[in-house]
Each structure stands twice: as C-alpha cells, then as structure tokens.
Amino acid sequence: MSLTRDTRPPDPEQQAQRKRLDELARALRQTHSALLEAVKADFEGLNGKIGGPFHFFQLVTADPFFQWLRPLSGAMASLDELIDEKRLLQATEIGGIQEAINALLAQDNPSGFGANFETRVRDSQNLADHRADVLGTLAAIR
C-alpha cells in the first residue's frame, strides 16, 4: 500500500461550490440560532424561565414544544457532512441538498417546519432577514 499525496491543484469550480455550501451552512446556523431564541422566549412565556443552557439543550432535543425545529437541525448536519467530505462533490449531491432545504422550507412540509417558520417570519423582521439570506444563498448554488 502506497501512501502518496495528491499533488493536483484544487479544482476551482469545486472550491467555489464548497464556498457556496459553507455560506449556506452559515446562513442556516444563523437562522437556527435566531429561531431557537424566538421559540425559547415563547416557551419561557408559557412555562417560566429555563434553568440554564443544559436544561435548554434538553428541551430542544426532547420537548415536543421544540420538535418542529429538529428537521432543520438534521438538514444542517447533512450539509455539514457533505462539506466535510474530502473528495469531489457530485452535482447530484449538491442538488439533493438544495432540494432538501427547499422542501423543508415549503409550507406544506409534513414535518411542519415550513409552516411554523413562515408564521414566525411574519412576526419578526429579524427572521425574515435570515430567511432571505438562506434563500439567496441557496439560489447561488448551482
């Protein structure tokens, strides 16, 4: 078994695609963070102050109140896994990520994410700005 280093120069199109995927991941993380803060405030309004970051994490991962956010977490994890691949990315993989995120954002998504997200976007300019960032970044991926 020979261990040789690949000395070929990086493919400029691949680099550009990875950069766009990184930008999408950033936009999704920021949107996720803003959503968590908004839903946390709603939860605390109904149930009282959350006891700290660990308690909040437990709620986000297990409480039904936060369940509709979990598909976004899953999509982000899938995107991060794709970005971390140390091989050439296929157009079908990139297209699959685009389709998955577009489907997630659709108001008729069976997970309920899209409808819940749109309701929150109507009530928050901050979330509307995050949605615009995600959609713009998503559209830039080809």
Secondary structure, 3 states (H helix, E strand, C coil): CCCCCCCCCCCHHHHHHHHHHHHHHHHHHHHHHHHHHHHHHHHHHHHCCCCCHHHHHHHHHHCHHHHHHHHHHHHHHHHHHHHHCCCCCCHHHHHHHHHHHHHHHCCCCCCCHHHHHHHHHHHCHHHHHHHHHHHHHHHHCC
